[in-house]
Amino acid sequence: MNVFGVGLPEMALIFAVALLVFGPKKLPEIGRSLGKAMRSFQDASQSFQDQFRQESQQLQESVRMTAELESDQSQSPQSSDSAQNPSANSTANGTEAARND
């Protein structure tokens, strides 16, 4: 059993030293305080990860939408030019056909 790279013998030694330093009456109170602090840290860490994940997803969505808009805009002028002036295309094609003959 390793917790933060500390094995069972090391944990037993830490517990024994804490028991000698703080005494048996104060040790449960310190354990509760330490547990609450660790839980608070875990909650804050989870909140940070959730917020980071959410912002990352929003950024990816924004990039995807921007790429789609740029793609649509780059395709749009080409199709709108030929749709607005079909005679220009036929004239250009007719001129090329005449040159090839």
C-alpha positions in Angstrom: 0.0 0.0 0.0 1.6 3.2 -1.2 0.1 6.6 -0.6 2.1 9.5 -2.0 5.1 7.2 -2.2 4.9 6.4 1.5 4.6 2.7 2.3 3.1 1.0 5.3 6.3 1.0 7.5 6.8 4.7 6.9 3.1 5.5 7.7 3.4 3.5 11.0 6.5 5.5 11.9 4.8 8.8 11.2 1.7 7.7 13.2 4.0 6.7 16.2 5.8 10.1 16.1 2.5 12.0 15.8 1.1 10.0 18.8 4.2 10.9 20.9 4.2 14.6 19.9 0.4 15.3 20.1 -0.8 12.6 22.5 -3.8 10.3 22.2 -6.4 12.9 23.1 -5.3 15.5 20.5 -4.5 13.0 17.6 -8.2 12.3 16.5 -8.9 16.1 16.3 -5.8 16.6 14.2 -6.8 13.7 12.0 -10.2 15.2 11.4 -8.7 18.5 10.6 -6.2 16.9 8.2 -9.0 14.9 6.6 -11.2 18.0 6.1 -8.3 19.9 4.6 -7.5 17.1 2.2 -11.2 16.8 1.2 -11.3 20.6 0.6 -8.2 20.4 -1.6 -9.7 17.5 -3.6 -12.9 19.4 -4.1 -11.0 22.5 -5.3 -8.9 20.4 -7.6 -12.0 18.7 -9.1 -13.6 22.1 -9.6 -10.5 23.4 -11.3 -10.4 20.3 -13.6 -14.1 20.6 -14.4 -13.8 24.3 -15.3 -10.7 23.7 -17.4 -12.4 20.9 -19.3 -15.5 23.1 -19.9 -13.4 26.0 -21.1 -11.4 23.6 -23.4 -14.6 22.3 -24.9 -15.9 25.8 -25.5 -12.6 26.7 -27.2 -12.7 23.7 -29.4 -16.3 24.4 -30.4 -15.3 28.0 -31.2 -12.4 26.9 -33.3 -14.6 24.4 -35.1 -17.3 27.0 -35.8 -14.7 29.5 -37.0 -13.2 26.9 -39.4 -16.6 26.2 -40.8 -17.4 29.8 -41.3 -14.0 30.4 -43.1 -14.7 27.3 -45.2 -18.1 28.6 -46.1 -16.8 32.1 -46.9 -14.0 30.7 -49.1 -16.5 28.6 -51.0 -19.2 31.3 -51.1 -17.5 33.9 -53.3 -16.6 31.4 -56.0 -20.1 30.0 -56.3 -21.7 33.5 -56.0 -19.5 34.9 -58.8 -20.5 32.2 -61.3 -24.1 32.4 -60.1 -24.3 36.2 -60.5 -22.6 36.3 -63.9 -23.2 33.1 -65.9 -22.7 34.9 -69.2 -19.1 35.7 -68.3 -18.3 32.1 -67.8 -20.0 31.1 -71.1 -18.2 33.9 -72.9 -14.9 32.9 -71.5 -15.5 29.3 -72.4 -16.7 30.2 -75.9 -13.6 32.3 -76.4 -11.3 29.4 -75.3 -13.2 27.0 -77.6 -12.8 29.4 -80.5 -9.1 29.6 -79.8 -8.7 25.9 -79.7 -10.3 25.5 -83.2 
